[in-house]
Amino acid sequence: MTTSLWRQHILPFTLLVGLLAAVTLAGDYLLHRMNLVWVGRYLGIPGTLLIIASLIYSLRKRKYIKAGNPKTLLTLHEFGTWIGASLVLIHAGIHFNAILPWLATAAMGVNAVSGMVGKLLLDRSRRHVQEQREHFQLRGLSRPDTEQAIFWDAVTIDAMTRWRKVHIPIFIVFAVLALGHIISIFLFWGWI
Amino acid sequence: MSRTLKIILAANLIVIAILAFVYPNLMVGPGKLIPGHKQLETDCFACHAPLLGAASDRCIFCHKPADIGRLTTTGRAIAKPLASTPFHQKLITKDCVACHSDHAGVKRFRQQGRFNHALLQKKELDQCQTCHKAPADSLHRQITGNCGQCHNQNKWTPATFDHGKYFELDRDHNASCITCHTGNNYSRYTCYGCHEHTPSSIRREHIEEGIRDYDNCVECHRGADEHDIRGGHGEGGGNREGRGGREEDDD
């Protein structure tokens, strides 16, 4: 893998995922420090609402709705899901109680990462590999030599393509598990 | 999405749904129940009313308010009650979950050991000693009842004791209690040990003024202003024998 693919694409992706983890840990720490742990209990609600609202992009993309600029909706989808995921992660905290909500949290984490793969890595990496290919061919390398030179980058992209395919199925899993968690809360918790 | 993947996903979700019904305590329960309710772990609706949460009437079904603190739910006498006096009978409302929580995960969000005294009948409100033990320090040993004079029912500390009646804790004396009240004895104090308050310097200054009895500092000095001298023998000089401190209720 070339240094530039790592620096230009993998590193920003790692930073974005790391930032999600850092925001979660910092939020959880602050709530404990300020004796506001109870607030974390309710952060799941705005987090879930943000994730649901960000699905407008998915509906627009699949033409279930016609209104809205897809590019703007994609940006909202990216920000909404990232902030929503961080709120849900703070809500989950570092407490391990019931299994179902933790399965939902894990599914959400995989879903968020697969989304970030799509956003940050895949398109840019494809472009990068194509540029590399053209660059090597311009320098007079034969086709097999060019393919040899970009072999590891191509393998990485192939792995990322598979990873992104997880995005929709894992979202369905996340949605069903989260729904189960929400139903159980309504069923057993006294809201009034 | 391929058909195989859909089938795998659906099968997994069905298994999880079945597990949620068979093991609700593990799948959706927020942590273990208290040891006394262990046998209820898989029977959520023993305590929870659907869509309404844990209901007090379900608690009272087993825990009769008249027996709490006296008899167990099986009718046996409680050998070592948690509270010295049964007080559940003196509550104005039967709202069990206002104080009690059962699941370990929920307890984390509740302030443990906090009791809203507003739930007590009015005539019980000043009977603190029936539930609370007075602190063992020498100040509290001298006091019986009337806790509300200094403490309120929301928090034991800070107490609302008016220190200014005895000595004003101004910016020059913004010290912690143990600076002056050593040995956890709040009935005595010492002014020695701080900046110029050495026994020799205090002695010298008072003898110069003709004051021989200067051990009970706050009898004349009620604050940092050394010229604001009150008390019986401010200028003439006292002649009582020194004590190295004083009883606060002498004042």
Interface residues (C-beta under 8 A of the other chain):
Chain A: V37 W38 R41 H95 N97 A98 I99 L100 P101 L103 I168 P169 I172 V173 V176 L177 G180 H181 S184 F186 L187 F188 W189 G190 W191 I192
Chain B: M1 L5 L9 N12 L13 I16 A17 L19 A20 L26 M27 V28 G29 P30 G31 C44 H48 P50 L51 L52 G53 A54 A55 V97 H103 A104 G105 R108 F109
